[in-house]
Amino acid sequence: MNYFKRSIILLSLFLLIGCGHSINISPPLNTLDKDGIHKIDKNVGYFISKENIAKEITTPGGGDKVKYFPYKESEPALKKILSNIFDQVHRVPSVTDLQFITSNNISYIFTPEFKTDSSSESMFTWPPTKFSIIIDCKAVDKAGIVLWQTKITSEGNAEFAKFKHDFSLAAKRATKKAFTKLQDEIIESGKF
């Protein structure tokens, strides 16, 4: 009987801490609206590989881990900020697809890389209280020459009282800040 009780307890603990909890790091797109932007009269594209879109990441939470798809979940935010700045935005199937690039009159292609991490101050709640994201983004012209590049670092925090209704809150705050910074840097660069 004692063995049976210990087995049940161990199984329960394994089920509680053995898997990652899903969160979504995409910020609400309406929080990325920007007034007063004079749009640049050019079409642009962005490229995210199929492998990156499918990539699931697992990082620490509180007493457990969290998992998410950084590229897939950040793509709408990237498209939103580019749409705020440029006339038309297209997802490019490949940076070497000259037919697609030419037929859509794409002047620049943006390629982002995302690095993320998370942590929590509590071992008793699994959602992260801290989330960080680094966006390394470059833009190339039609010839594939790097025209512009930046590296954005951002962090979001959330306490239990705030995230109890949205377990992804720290992540959403971090990505919102990161994409707002990215948008400002593109506008202020004077390269486009």
C-alpha positions, -999 to 999 in steps of 0.1 A, spaced: 0 0 0 28 24 9 44 17 -26 11 25 -43 8 58 -25 43 68 -33 37 59 -70 6 80 -72 24 110 -56 53 107 -80 30 104 -110 11 134 -99 43 154 -95 55 143 -129 23 154 -145 24 188 -128 60 196 -136 68 173 -165 54 193 -194 56 229 -206 25 252 -205 16 270 -238 17 307 -239 13 331 -268 39 359 -271 20 380 -297 11 414 -285 -24 428 -293 -20 443 -327 -40 474 -319 -13 483 -293 12 487 -323 -9 514 -340 11 545 -346 -4 579 -354 13 606 -375 34 583 -397 39 595 -432 40 562 -451 70 554 -473 58 549 -509 75 515 -513 65 479 -512 85 457 -488 87 420 -480 97 400 -450 111 365 -449 107 339 -422 117 303 -432 93 274 -428 116 258 -403 115 290 -381 77 293 -384 74 257 -371 100 261 -343 87 257 -308 108 270 -280 106 259 -243 119 283 -216 116 284 -178 84 296 -160 79 293 -123 77 258 -110 74 246 -146 83 255 -182 65 274 -209 64 268 -246 56 290 -276 63 296 -313 84 328 -314 84 333 -352 48 322 -359 35 343 -330 56 373 -338 49 374 -375 16 393 -372 34 420 -351 62 423 -377 37 426 -405 17 452 -386 46 475 -379 59 472 -415 23 480 -427 23 511 -405 54 523 -423 53 511 -460 26 510 -487 24 472 -491 39 443 -472 43 408 -485 55 376 -470 83 365 -493 86 327 -499 124 330 -504 149 358 -506 160 344 -539 125 343 -555 132 370 -580 99 365 -598 79 371 -567 100 401 -556 98 417 -591 61 410 -596 53 426 -563 77 455 -568 94 448 -535 122 473 -527 134 458 -494 132 425 -476 133 424 -438 146 392 -421 142 389 -384 158 365 -359 143 361 -325 159 350 -292 138 346 -261 140 337 -225 118 337 -195 119 332 -157 98 336 -126 103 347 -91 78 321 -78 81 284 -78 44 280 -71 30 296 -103 41 285 -137 36 316 -158 68 336 -162 70 369 -143 99 380 -166 102 375 -204 129 388 -226 132 390 -264 160 400 -287 151 409 -323 181 409 -347 166 423 -379 182 432 -412 169 446 -444 184 439 -478 177 456 -512 167 438 -544 203 428 -550 206 412 -516 229 438 -502 224 446 -465 211 481 -463 202 483 -426 205 462 -395 195 466 -358 194 446 -326 165 453 -302 164 440 -266 133 442 -246 119 428 -213 84 425 -199 74 418 -164 41 408 -148 31 400 -112 6 374 -102 -22 399 -96 -18 410 -132 -12 378 -151 -38 356 -133 -61 365 -162 -35 364 -189 -7 339 -184 12 353 -214 13 389 -200 50 392 -194 57 379 -229 32 402 -246 46 432 -228 81 423 -239 72 418 -276 51 449 -276 80 470 -264 104 452 -288 82 458 -319 75 494 -310 113 500 -307 118 482 -340 92 503 -357 108 535 -344 142 525 -355 131 517 -390 113 551 -392 143 570 -377 170 553 -397 165 574 -429 176 544 -450 143 537 -467 
